[in-house]
């Protein structure tokens, strides 16, 4: 299942996630820090959604209340809910 999440408060404007049950198959960020977000995307592929959300939820970027990793956690949670 592919899901597009519109981010809030980050340089990346959207995150596309593909899940197979609760396993992350693919992540693609639109915008943001290209190299860092490609690295995060590759690192989380094959992991369980809950493992990634536990690690990334609540991370802040500078003075912002969120970050691209935090938004990825939100995107994965939303995608999992949509899948059910």
Buried (B, 14 or more C-beta within 10 A) or exposed (E): EEBEBEBEEBBBEBBBBBBEEBEBEBBBBEBBBEEEBBEBBEEBBEBBBEEBBEEBBEBEBEEEEBBBBBBBBBBBBBBBEEEE
